[in-house]
Amino acid sequence: MSCQIQLQPSGHTFTADGNRTVLESALDVGLTLPHGCRSGVCGVCKSKILHGQADPGAYAEHALPAAEREAGHILLCCARPRSDLLLEVNGVEQSVENRPRQLHCRVSRLERLAEDVMLVELQLPASEHFAFRAGQYIDILLADDQRRSFSIANAPAKTGWLELHIRRIPGGLFTSHVFEGMKPRDILHIEGPHGSFWLREKNDKPIVMLGGGTGFAPLKGMLEHAIHLGLARPVTLYWGTRTPAGLYLHEMAKSWQSMLPKFRYIPVVSDISPDDGWTGRRGLVHEAVLADFTDLSQHEVYVCGAPPMVDAARHSFMHTRRLPTDAFYCDTFTFAARPVAKD
């Protein structure tokens, strides 16, 4: 069954297959709708049905509480149309060049950045042009239709390869292989680029960035892209980790202060022992932002990390610092979590 989908306020229209999600059908025609995990966990693709019917699919309840579903909201990465739909979706962009596709890449470099963080550099096929935006991510395709998602940590200007920062997850099948069995010249099957988390270059508002752990990776790509562009906007990067050792590219982050004239870097560590010798900021990273900014109404905020950090930042910035809802961009790490059945 084919259905016509109309998006407001952008006015875009496209045909959707009733057997595929709204998001999948949009991406097929080069329309990028706000999205992150594509598995019903992060809630970034939440939208409202203004007219029509859709099967909501399976998703995590925290991403779409019952009250929001009853009010007509759906998650575009899970919902399948059951009629023509009129949807309220903000932040729609059209780009055929960045349409996701599958490639085989060769592992060109492995570097241990921290005890539990590995830099994996992938060499792209010489015959292929892989276009992406700073901050997007790729999926690594595994056996049995499994996939693992990782942010791209380099800027688009650095062509021919992709940089990933992979944290070892206890019991994780793929991340254990990265640390114990992967070697240079191995071949990986990838799909991408994915996600709507990228640097909005044309805006002129000051930027606040928050990265938790390896949530630093896409922000690194954005900042390298900002340096390439000669971005003149003020940018403040907060990198939160549990221990000082978690700031695995601390010196690199500090060096950006001499490359971007209005850039500030503020590392924040939550768990300190007397042996660490840490003299910098302490506590939760979003609380450091709250301490430094009394008003975010004229800012853009980019956040990447674990769901509790992202949710805490979203709630506190919007409710206590007047951040507009359309100025909050996030990428939530959901690891290999699958959505629960919801009906």
KOLVODO-166776 format. One record per residue (C-alpha): residue in three letters; z, y, x. Coordinates in steps of 0.001 Angstrom, whole numbers, padded with zeros to 6 digits, always signed. Each point is the difference from the previous one (the first is absolute). Layout:
BEGIN
ALAZYX ...
This chain:
BEGIN
MET+000000+000000+000000 SER-000983+003422+001351 CYS+001962+003123-000899 GLN-000580+003694+000630 ILE+002790+001757+001858 GLN+000369+003773-000113 LEU+002456+001814+002260 GLN+001706+003281-000793 PRO+000204+002677+001276 SER-002739-000838+002545 GLY-002574-001059-002628 HIS-001206-003025+002008 THR-001337-002945-001979 PHE-000855-003545+001050 THR-000562-003464-001426 ALA+002795-002539+000455 ASP-000095-003773-000175 GLY+002692-001303-002346 ASN+000736-002807+002473 ARG+000820+002455+002803 THR+002687+002648+000281 VAL-000789+003645-000691 LEU+000613+000777+003663 GLU-002378-002717+001221 SER-002770+001230-002291 ALA+000524+003602+001134 LEU-000120-000935+003682 ASP-003207-001986-000638 VAL-001780+003233-000912 GLY+001497+002085+002801 LEU+002783+001667-002006 THR+003347+000142+001786 LEU+002912+000136-002426 PRO+003577+000474+001239 HIS+001243-003405+001161 GLY+001997-001752+002650 CYS+001041-003669-000033 ARG-002547-001252-002596 SER+002540-002614-001104 GLY+002048+001821-002649 VAL+002947+000776+002247 CYS-000203+003573+001343 GLY-000857+001867-003240 VAL-002334+002509+001683 CYS-002850-000788-002415 LYS+002034+000675-003153 SER-002172+001660-002649 LYS+000084+000685-003733 ILE-002292-001363-002704 LEU-001093+002874-002254 HIS-002236-002211-002110 GLY-000847-003717-000056 GLN+001657-003303+000862 ALA+000683-001846+003254 ASP+001702-003199+001095 PRO+002797+001222+002322 GLY-000112-003104+002197 ALA+002831-001155+002272 TYR+002086+002540+001910 ALA+003490+000701+001319 GLU+002189+001526-002693 HIS+001347+002755+002248 ALA-003570+001267+000484 LEU-000544+000386-003759 PRO+003228+000022-002044 ALA-000170-001073-003640 ALA+000404+003569-001297 GLU-003031+001175+001985 ARG-002107-002931-001147 GLU+000949+000731-003624 ALA-001066+003618+000563 GLY-003494-001214+000928 HIS+000177-000224+003771 ILE-001724-002736+001997 LEU-000473-000937+003640 LEU-003694+000257+000812 CYS+000214-002789+002594 CYS+001203-002493-002640 ALA-001396+001151-003361 ARG-003276-001358-001389 PRO-001856+001851-002768 ARG-000192-001527-003463 SER-002016+002899-001439 ASP-001534+003262+001162 LEU+002745+002064+001624 LEU+000841+003675+000411 LEU+002496+000261+002861 GLU+002026+002833+001482 VAL-000399-000402+003778 ASN+000596+002760+002543 GLY-001313+000084+003550 VAL-003322-001779-000583 GLU-002504+000188+002858 GLN-003506-001380+000392 SER-001184-001510+003287 VAL-002596-002731+000376 GLU+000330+000090+003808 ASN+003646-001141-000080 ARG-000552-002846-002444 PRO+002066-003058+001089 ARG-001891-002834+001682 GLN+000679-003076+002098 LEU-000550-000326+003746 HIS+000871-002341+002840 CYS+001812+001749+002870 ARG+001104-001121+003435 VAL+003531+000551+001302 SER-000532+002184+003084 ARG+003590+000881+000944 LEU+003580-001045-000716 GLU+002920+002149+001126 ARG+003683-000450-000817 LEU+001169+003484-001040 ALA+003518-001153-000871 GLU+001822-003295-000278 ASP-001328-000430-003541 VAL-003137+002211+000013 MET-003383-001062+001379 LEU-003002+002267+000470 VAL-003132-001938-000959 GLU-003327+001599+000868 LEU-003067-001331-001810 GLN-003510+000492+001304 LEU-002468+000640-002821 PRO-003485-001556+000075 ALA-002368+002201+001998 SER-002632-000266-002731 GLU+002340+001253-002755 HIS+001214+003510-000837 PHE+003470-000299-001519 ALA+000858+003292-001719 PHE+003612+000724-000974 ARG+002316+002923-000579 ALA+003060+000714+002108 GLY+002919-001821-001640 GLN-001841-002818-001781 TYR+000651-003699+000586 ILE-001818-003312+000363 ASP+000698-003508-001231 ILE-000096-002933+002375 LEU-001435-002925-001947 LEU+001731-003339+000528 ALA-000451-003540-001267 ASP+000694-000929-003646 ASP-001038+003480-001207 GLN+003033+001609+001621 ARG-000181+003431+001579 ARG+002278+002297+001967 SER-000301+003788-000073 PHE+000434+002274+003036 SER-000454+003751+000419 ILE-002642+001306+002386 ALA+001865+001860+002747 ASN-002934+001794+001653 ALA-002174+002891-001138 PRO-003562-000469-001329 ALA-001366+001933+002991 LYS+000991-002935+002218 THR-002881-002218-001052 GLY-000660-003624+000805 TRP+003539-001279-000328 LEU+003081-000044-002207 GLU+003634+000223+001090 LEU+002721-001786-001990 HIS+003790+000054+000458 ILE+001313-003357-001221 ARG+003711-000570-000496 ARG+001253-003550+000243 ILE+001394-001138-003351 PRO+002579-002832+000227 GLY-001685-003119-001340 GLY-003322+001814-000352 LEU-002891-002405+000521 PHE-002515+002565+001264 THR+002340+002280+001944 SER+001517-003020+001767 HIS-003516-000948+001078 VAL-000601+003544+001288 PHE+003041-000227+002287 GLU-000224-003663+000983 GLY-003603-001152-000183 MET-002489+002867-000196 LYS-001956+000805+003148 PRO-002828+002325+001051 ARG-003483-001015-001185 ASP+001372-001665-003154 ILE-002107+000755-003088 LEU+001534+001497-003146 HIS-001674+000394-003400 ILE+000843+003402-001492 GLU-000729+001961-003174 GLY+000234+003737-000407 PRO+000545+002826+000020 HIS+002534+000052-002817 GLY+002436+002477-001486 SER+000106+003626-001067 PHE+002501+001012+002678 TRP-001922+002350+002261 LEU+000251+003516+001369 ARG-001246+002609-002501 GLU-001899+002157+002483 LYS-001156+002784-002322 ASN+003431+001037-001258 ASP+001906+002776+001738 LYS+003634-000772-000841 PRO+002558-000820+002720 ILE+000427-003762+000456 VAL+003145-002123+000205 MET-000443-003614+001156 LEU+002584-002796-000189 GLY-000457-003370+001668 GLY+002465-002856-000140 GLY-000383-002525+002853 THR-003653-001025+000263 GLY-000682+002449-002817 PHE-000648+002201+003018 ALA-003383-001745+000478 PRO-002143+001746-002664 LEU+001709+003318+000752 LYS-001033-000444+003632 GLY-003598-000392-001183 MET+000303+003126-002131 LEU+001485+002048+002825 GLU-002637-001120+002493 HIS-002574+001033-002591 ALA+001762+003362-000436 ILE-000155+000545+003756 HIS-003711-000887-000036 LEU-000586+002538-002794 GLY+002118+002695+001638 LEU+002142+000182-003141 ALA+001774+003352-000263 ARG+002438-000918-002790 PRO+003700-000490+000808 VAL+000840-003724+000230 THR+003483-001493+000311 LEU+000289-003721+000769 TYR+003252-001837-000718 TRP+000094-003524+001459 GLY+002943-002060-001205 THR+001118-003226+001655 ARG+003111-002145+000044 THR+000518+000231+003783 PRO-001433+002209+002771 ALA-002062-002982+001205 GLY-001862+000146-003314 LEU-001631+003277+001112 TYR-002558-002067+001852 LEU-002415+002886+000745 HIS+002614+002735+000332 GLU-001581+001670+003038 MET-003431+000059-001651 ALA+001438+001659-003110 LYS+001712+002637+002158 SER-003269+000689+001829 TRP-001723+001060-003231 GLN+002164+003124-000010 SER-002186+001360+002803 MET-003228-001015-001736 LEU+000628+001434-003474 PRO+001317+003576+000119 LYS+002040-000256-003222 PHE+001226-003603+000362 ARG+003663-001090+000082 TYR+001268-003516+000658 ILE+003446-001031-001251 PRO+001144-003578+000697 VAL+002872-001273-002151 VAL+002091-003115+000774 SER+002250-001624-002592 ASP+002059-002574+001964 ILE+001507+001246+003256 SER+002178-001900+002466 PRO+001994+001684+002792 ASP-002321-001582+002568 ASP-003152+001590-001426 GLY+000596+003446+001462 TRP-001781+001502-002995 THR+000554+003750-000421 GLY-002634+000699-002662 ARG+000091+000027-003806 ARG+001871-002777-001784 GLY-000113-001447-003491 LEU-002741-000768-002508 VAL-003336+001621+000663 HIS-000529+001492-003474 GLU+003468+001565+000179 ALA-001029+001781+003198 VAL-002841+001619-001939 LEU+002400+001025-002767 ALA+002235+001610+002604 ASP-002880+001982+001493 PHE-001906+001071-003125 THR+001492+001638-003074 ASP-003390+000412-001704 LEU-003099-002199+000324 SER-001947+001601-002835 GLN-002667+001326+002384 HIS-000254-003114+002192 GLU-001829-003317+000137 VAL+002008-003109+000842 TYR-001317-003237+001497 VAL+002384-002983+000023 CYS-000478-003535+001325 GLY+002569-002771+000231 ALA+002130-002409-001992 PRO+000254+000451-003799 PRO+003635+001268-000019 MET-000845+002783+002452 VAL-003163+001000-001849 ASP+001765-000020-003373 ALA+002961+001993+001319 ALA-002320+002600+001507 ARG-002106+000295-003150 HIS+002995+000391-002308 SER+002009+002410+002127 PHE-002916+002215+001047 MET-001332+000394-003524 HIS+003334+000389-001762 THR+001943+002087+002501 ARG-002657+001691+002157 ARG-002669+000829-002631 LEU-002773-002020+001671 PRO-002999-000202-002396 THR-000857-003541-001072 ASP-003580+000397+001245 ALA+001193+001043+003488 PHE+001760-003303+000763 TYR-002153-002619+001761 CYS+001441-003352+000957 ASP-000718-003463+001305 THR+002680-002573-000791 PHE+000463-003061+002192 THR+000227-002977-002329 PHE-000593-002679+002652 ALA-001284-003194-001633 ALA+001849+000484-003240 ARG-001740-001080-003152 PRO+000439+001612-003430 VAL+002066-001757-002623 ALA-001450-001052-003324 LYS+000410+002772-002531 ASP-001046-000374-003578 
